[in-house]
Amino acid sequence: MNGPYKPGTPCWIDLMVPDQQAALDFYSDLFGWQGEVGPPETGGYSVCQLKGKPVAGIMKAMNPDGTVPDPMPPTVWTTYLSTDGIEATLKAVTDAGGSVMVGPMDVMELGRMAVITDPTGAVVGLWQAGSFDGAGIVNEHGALIWNELSTSDTDAAAAFYSAVLPISPAPSQMPGAQGYTEFKVGGRAIGGMMDLSSMPPGVPPHWLPYFQVDDVDSIQAAAVRSGGSVKAPAFDMAAGRMAVLSDPQGGTFAVITASEPDQSA
């Protein structure tokens, strides 16, 4: 990626975990990332890199005052959508029936962030770039390639995201993907949406990051060897071969060997 992300495009992901170093070790081994616990002024936030470019953040779960949360929040990957005006976007969020969980706040000179909940209950971040645009490499082995919303009300979610950002929901034209919605920015697919009905009961609405990998089956096996678990074993689908995995602390993500390179982040 060279230059800023268009508003509405997923531009960054990060993970909040009880054991930051364990998460850094797991993902570094799995994807070839480089990362270490960050300096105190950033709360220890780690910007993981691949080929010298930022790909994802990992941070220790903590309260704003630096204390350990009790109870500990669930370990989840957060997707961040790009915006060029975070205050205006947050007003649109509340006007459209969403809620603001965190923010807005400055992250040094890097940019401004917030975290919101859409009307169906899915949590997603917002990022207004300063000196930091977001992921510097995408669509390669070990890097982000897709972000997907699973929700209990696809019509309500489509209306919400198109109201708050320049996102255009459209039925997927990919063969074998009936019922799947693509989120488009400037005519380009940048993410997707599906109904929760195909998932086990009790799974809440959520955004899921997909990482491109060269061999889904070997990554699945490596994740299990490192203490991770398999949510959906490797299978072939419209866009390629994929699996849904969880790290040892419960952070869930998908891996895919995409057969459609233009279905990208």
C-alpha positions, 0 to 999 in steps of 0.5 A: 500500500502506497498512500492513504486508504479510501474512506470506508476501506478496512485499513488496520486490525489489532488484537487485545490479549491477556498475554501479549508476548504469547500472542506475538510469539504465536503470530510471528511463528505462524505468519512470519511477522516481526514484533515486540512489546512497544514502549510505555508511552504507547501502552506497550502496543506492538506494531507487527511487521512483515517485510518491514511493513506494518500488518497488524497490532497486538496489545495487552488487555488493560484498563485506561489507567493501566490496571488489569481488567477484571473480568478480562475482556474476550480476545478478539481481532478488531477491524478498523475502517478508514475515515477522513473525518472521525467526528462527522463519522461518529455523528453519522453513527449515532444518527444511524442507530449505532453507538460509540464505545471508545473515542474519539482520541488522538494516537500521538501524531499517528492519527485519531481512532474510535470504536463503535458498535453497529445497530446489530451489535458488531464492534468495529473501529474507525481510523483517521490517518495522521502519519500512519495510514494503516497496513503497509502490505496486504494480499500477500502471505501472512497479510490481511486480504479480506474483512467480513461482517457476520450479522443477525440482520444484513439489511439493517447492517447494510443500511447502517454502513452505507449511511456512515461511510461511502460504502456500497453494499451489493449482492456478490456476483461470484459463482457459488456465493449466493446470499453473500453481500460485498461492501464496495468503495469506489466500485471495488470490493473491500469487504463482505457480509453474511448472515449469522444463521450458518454459524453455531447458536450463540455466536454474536455479530462480529467482524472477522479478518482474513489472512492470505496464506500460501497453503491453508492446510499447513497453516491450520496444522501449524496453528494447532501445533502451537496451541491454537484451535480449528473453528472451521476445518480447511474447505474449498469455497467460491473465493478459494480454500479457507479455514477459520482458526483461533489462537491459544487465547481465543482470538479468531481469524480466517486464513485463505488461499484466494483464487480471486486476487482482486477480492482484496483488502 
